[in-house]
Amino acid sequence: MITPPGDLRAGAMALLTNRHVHFARRYHQLLGDPLTRSERQALRRQVATLTPFKLRVETRELRGDIRHLRRKLQRQLAGGAPDVAIPPQLSAIAQCESGGNPRAISSSGTYRGKYQFSFTTWATVGGKGDPAAAPETEQDRRAAILYHQEGPGQWPVCGR
């Protein structure tokens, strides 16, 4: 059976529209301002008035904006100020544990980074990968979370 040309165009437009709305939702989630259901419906109506070529161009631009925003957010996370208050005791703990060196690794290799995290402890506070390879602000952030959850007892020697 041959598909009528009108149905093919309508199907292609529906696919392009869904894709554009998907990327718009992702973009707004990255901004921290998710689209409401009514905003998504309004976007669908607006996109339905575009030609397929114009819709592809706008979707491509939207994907570029998403990539740009992701890179910007990753840079902020990697080098931006911590989003958790760092107690002054943590700087003393870091000095005692590693001399403040975020790349420090214990002689056994078990404890890593500025606060000498084990891989297990690092993972329990949301860290991914090697603590010593993480940016210093990420280590500060994870140590502050651990300190707020468990107190200084997680560093038995330096936390006293």
Secondary structure, DSSP 8 states (H G I E B T S, - for coil): ----HHHHHHHHHHHHHHHHHHHHHHHHHHHT----HHHHHHHHHHHHTS-HHHHHHHHHHHHHHHHHHHHHHHHHHHHS--SS---HHHHHHHHHHHTT-TT-B-TTSSSBTTTTB-HHHHHHTT--S-GGGS-HHHHHHHHHHHHHHH-GGGSTTTT-
